Amino acid sequence: MVDITIRKEGSSDNERAKAAAAYLLGFISGIVILFISDRSEHIKFHAWQSMIISLLIGGIVSVLLMLILQGDFLIAALTMWLVAIFIYLWYIAYLTYHGIRFKIPVLSGLIRKYIVK
């Protein structure tokens, strides 16, 4: 279950825009935002969350589909899952831009505890 709390995060529109941009291309945009941002905790948190969630979801779904499916249907299924992952990440970007806190229960706590200090 995902915890969505209505609470304005990010001190400015620019900071919220950078945090939201971290989700637009998943892992790739997370890395880019992490290196070009001004190192605010808010932006750093969302960049790491974007990278980790896109790798976790993409990896798990890819492995499961490869174990279950074969042939041309596998390619179609992987493509549909890739599109679904990007739609999910864009939804998170939308919430983040509007200042709505989006936390994934276990993942968010680990990121705040070990990565964003």
Summary of the structure (lengths in Angstrom):
residues: 117
radius of gyration: 15.1
end to end distance: 24.9
largest distance: 49.2
contacts: 345
relative contact order: 0.21
helix: 72%
strand: 5%
